[in-house]
């Protein structure tokens, strides 16, 4: 159960969605919601304090990725093992990435509140 690797894979898949022109807000939100549901299902059998600890690790890493995406998407892509974008392509992807960032922020916030209930 390596949740951080699963988060990395989710971000890679979201970046891949950009490359295939699937970067609309609802697709990104759906992708991230599916990720959160999958993680929650994987920890649901654990005691609540352990669930909270694991979810907090994911939320913290996700916040780090959001900050990186806002500063420099190519740095985040490199960290995820993905090729960097050319300056021209980077500008085209910027709007789509901003959508992903917004989607993951709100989904992450929702996950925190669900995890701490």
Protein Blocks (a to p, Z undefined) as FASTA:
>chain_A
ZZklmmmmmmmmmmmmmmnopacfklmmmmmmmmmmmmmmmmmmpcfklmmmmmmmmmmm
mmmmmmmmmmommlmmmmnopacddfklmmmmmmmmmmmmmmmmmmmmmmmmmmmZZ
